Amino acid sequence: QVQLVESGGGLVQAGDSLRLSCAASGRTFSNYAMGWFRQPPGKDRECVATIAWSGGGTYYVDSVKGRFTISRDNAKNTVYLQMNGLKPEDTAVYYCAGDRIPRTTAVFMGTRSGHYWGQGTQVTVSS
């Protein structure tokens, strides 16, 4: 049974930084692409960033490029999202995602939504 547990959300001011973590269990972590999606209030869920199973490729939505960095530590079965220069429009529930298909690229994962999901962590950015 795949489990994804997020941590690190909170309330911050514009310009601040946060690091989200997602601990995975239940399968061989290093075989699967991982990602972060978010759902702002009243809007659909969107892909924020993904990282290939090998860690060799990443994908970012345009609105976070240059501010957010996704990384993974396969020894710790954990994926991270470092968020710098946070803006009020980054306010959302952030979900960790694990691809169901092994050994996919970051871009391929980012174009689909049928993944394993964590419970979500709230990020609120005040102006």
LUMNUNU-196565 format. One record per residue: x, y, z of N, C-alpha, C in turn; residue in three letters. Coordinates in steps of 0.2 Angstrom, whole numbers, plus 5000, padded with zeros to 4 digits. Atoms other than C-alpha are relative to their C-alpha. Layout:
N
XYZXYZXYZALA;...
//
This chain:
127
500449945000500050005000500450065000GLN;499649945001500850164994499750065005VAL;500249954996500750305007500550064999GLN;499649945001501350485005499850055005LEU;500249954994501450605020500450064999VAL;499749945001501750785017500150045007GLU;499949954994502450915030500350064997SER;499649945002503151085030499650064998GLY;500449945001501651195026499950055005GLY;500149954995501151355035499850064997GLY;500249935002500751535035500650045000LEU;499449955000502051655029499950064996VAL;500149945003502251825022500350004993GLN;499849995007502551875004500850015000ALA;499350005000504451845000500349955004GLY;499750054995504751715013500149934996ASP;499950075003505251535010499749955004SER;500350064997504551365014500349944997LEU;499850075004505151185011499549955002ARG;500450054999503951055009500349934999LEU;499750065001504350875012499549944999SER;500450055001503550715007500349935001CYS;499750064998503950545015499649944996ALA;500450055004503450395004500249935003ALA;499950074997503250215009499549954996SER;500450055003502550055002500249974993GLY;499750035006503550024986500750034999ARG;499449985001505250054979500050074997THR;500149935002505350244979500450024994PHE;499549975005506850264967499749984993SER;500250035006505850174953499450054997ASN;500649965003504450314951500250075001TYR;500049935000504350494946499650035006ALA;500349964995503750614960499850074998MET;500149945002502950774960499650045006GLY;500449954996502050924969499450034996TRP;500649965003500250984964499750045005PHE;500349954996499251124971499350014998ARG;500749985002497451174972499850065004GLN;500149944997497151354976499250005001PRO;500750004998495451404984499550014993PRO;500449995005494051384971500249984993GLY;499750015007495151324957500249925000LYS;499950075002495651154949500849995003ASP;499350024998497251064955500450004994ARG;499549995005498751104945500749975002GLU;499450034999500451024943500550065001CYS;499549954998501851134951500749984998VAL;499350035002503451024949500049935000ALA;499950085000503950844945500749994999THR;499350025001505550754945500049924998ILE;500050075003505950594935500349955006ALA;499850064995506250424944500850005001TRP;499250004999508150444941500250075003SER;499849944998508150624947500350044995GLY;499649975005508950674931499650054996GLY;500449955004507450784924499550025005GLY;500549974996506250904931499650044996THR;500549965003504751004926499750055005TYR;500349954995504051164933499450044996TYR;500549955003502451264929500350074999VAL;499749935001502951434922500050055006ASP;500049964995502351524937500450005006SER;499650014994503551454949500849994998VAL;499350015002505151434938500450065003LYS;499549964997506651514946499850025007GLY;500249994993505751514963500049945004ARG;500150074997505351334967500549954997PHE;499650065002506551184967499849945002THR;500250074998506051004967500649965001ILE;499550045000507250874973499849945004SER;500250064996507250694980500749975003ARG;499550034997508350594991499749925001ASP;500250065000508150414987500249955006ASN;499850034994509050355002499550015006ALA;500549984995507750435013499349994998LYS;500650015002506250395002499650075000ASN;500349934999505850585002500150044994THR;500049955006505450714989499950075004VAL;500049934997505650904993499750054995TYR;500149945005504951064986500250065004LEU;499849944997505951214991499750064996GLN;500449945002504851374989500350065002MET;499749934999505751544988499650054997ASN;500349945003505051714985499249994999GLY;500750025001503251654989499650074999LEU;500549945001501851764983499349985002LYS;500650024998500051774988499649954996PRO;500350045005499551684972500249935001GLU;499750064998500551534979499549965005ASP;500550034995499151504992499649944997THR;500450065002498451334990500149945005ALA;499950074997498351154997500549974995VAL;499550035004499951074991500049925001TYR;500150075000499850884987500749974997TYR;499450045003501350764985499749954996CYS;500350055004501050644971500649954998ALA;499650065002501850474966499749974993GLY;500250035006501750414948499849935001ASP;500250075000500850244946500449964995ARG;499650035005501950204931500750005002ILE;499349994999503750164934500450034995PRO;499449975005505250254926499750044995ARG;500349955005504250394918500550075001THR;499749945000504950564914499650055004THR;500449954996504550724924499550034996ALA;500549975004503650794909499449964999VAL;500650045001502550644906499649995007PHE;500450004993502050634925499650075000MET;500349934999501650824924499450014996GLY;500650005005500350794910499549965002THR;500550054997499350664920499850025007ARG;500349984993498350674936499849935004SER;500250064996498050484940500549975004GLY;499450024996499350474953499849985007HIS;500150014993499550414971500050075003TYR;500049934997499150574982500149995008TRP;499949994992499650625000499350045002GLY;500649964997498350715011500050074999GLN;499949935001498950885007500250045006GLY;499749964994499751025017499850074997THR;500349935002499051205017500650055000GLN;499549955000500251345012499650074998VAL;500449935000499551525015500550055000THR;499549955001500551675009499650075001VAL;500449944999499951845016500450064996SER;499749955003500352005007500250065005SER;
//
